[in-house]
Amino acid sequence: MLQLTDRTWLWFAAACYLAGFALGTVAVIRERKLSRAMMYFIISAGFVLQTFGLYLRGLEVKGCPLGNTFELFQFMAWSAISLYLVIGATFRLSLLGYFTSVLATALTLVSLAFPAWDVSRRTNIFGGNAWIEFHAALALFSYGVFALLTLTALMYVLQVFSLKRQHLHGLFSFLPSIRELDHIGVRLLGAGVILLTASLGVGAVYWLDDTTTVNATKLAVTVAIWFAYAALLILRLRSRLVGQRFAWWIVALFVVVLLSLPLVSGSHSSS
Amino acid sequence: MSSPVLFLLGASHHTTPLELREKLALSSERLPSFHQTAAALPGMRELAVLNTCNRVEFYGTADSIDAVRRLRETFCAFQGFPSDAYATISHEATGLSAIKHLLSVASGLDSQMLGETEILGQVKDAYADAQSRKTTGPVLNRVFQKAFQYAKYVRSHTAINEGHISVANVAVDLALKIFGDLASTRILLLGAGEIGEKTAKAFQSRGAGSLTVASRTLGRAMELATTLNATALPWEHVAAHLGEYSIVVGSTAAPDVVVTLADASAAMKTRRAEPLFFIDLALPRDIDAAVARLENVFLYNLDDLAKIAEENRAARAAEVVHARALIAEKATALWKQVESQAGGSRPV
């Protein structure tokens, strides 16, 4: 009999995201309008299943599940999805559901595909300190925001490509307008920087008390990422970095964020 | 009671050239009296007249096909049109075929401009007119009401009316892809040519924020600005104010480019984060092709727009088979309903 562990529920969630990805791909190939309601429903179902899976994992590790690379990928996907469920309903950005399902499918399936990432399950990594846990969760949530920001940046690049090269059919015909993508991108970047700043602010209070709790690599990477996103925000607000160059910087920076995840996942002191 | 005949009789742009359609068209003054006469013909039960610039068609039910013959003769006599000539250009159908034709017409599949949406409103008007004259009954009521529903179904389940097929509307569609909403856009029309005017009107009809006209002759610019409820800009101020506009439509007869790369670069310095859309409808071209290389600048010329319009037209044509299949399916279902409604007396 199938034992329903936390990973089983997370597999179910990944299957939902994959279904959304497949549905969107078929619609795009057939040049049919994507059913936003259907996409929203499938992703919502995945979100509920993923939330339950992460809840079970949280019970097991006695805290927010952020103790290894597998958990970080899962939490980041969960954050991006939760934000999509708000933004998708508010801004009605066509195709964002599809792109989000692609991202969630990639993050969750990749994390599930490498069992080695989930071998060590560190429990009570925050030592019962709710503020440290809040700091970590907020940081990862900001990464989820940056994930969604990256999707809008990719959509922006595709829309510019479509308009400049005059490829207006297929996937391109469903993309939101340049200005809409730019506006939502700036808002997401602002929100992400605020969340990450708040997270680092909370973390800094405890780090100043005891600088040995965080290793130098994690500290350097985290501050560098915060600085890079803050710099992008300032440059964009001052219209120094706009259009495609801004979008490509967003994409490149998120690749760096993903690559740096293993560096920031294992440096909290654990009990 | 004998079986009623559900019929269609009419002539359309397919077989009738414009000069003959002019003779067949019922003027708004003559339509009521013809409708009354036709509905009172012996054996005529129900009647609706679809009278547009591309077709004059009669949909109805009658006791027998003889009533349709009488309708044809009455119509030709009323319009002073030779019956034998009408016989060569007109089409006639009964039962399921008549329903299929009505669904094709209402869906825009039978229109001169494939997939156009205006026809559905015209069919609705024809039905409302017939209702107000009390010449509709249970069969036409069901057939027309279902036809509206199915026409919408066909439009929403095929790409038959997707993508505009006129240069002006293609330009507006592209602007929507860039700006999303046109309410906040400012449009500058360079030149007072006809194609520019049409494009400006297309933008205004889709909610463009404001329109400014600039022409080498200020008087002509002011004249067109008055017509379009716009403002006029002296030609010599164009380059200096270029950056204030989101969309620039070039339609002058100038022999050289009127917006250079340097002009566009300078304009973008004042609106770095905001896109600028150039639509060049002029021959020779008004906008330097090199502006397309600038970040956040988009340029489409007449050939580009015509190509997209043609692609859209081809895409619509490719949907015809799918649309016809849907219509056949829906018409068959509707015909079954009409048959069961007629009970024992099966309509022909």
Interface residues (C-beta under 8 A of the other chain):
Chain A: E31 Q159 S162 L163 K164 Q166 L168 H169 L175 P176 S177 I178 R179 E180 D182 R236 S239 V242 G243 Q244 R245
Chain B: A159 L174 L176 K177 I178 F179 G180 D181 R272 A273 E274 P275 A292 E295 N296 F298 Y300 D304 K307 I308 E311 A315
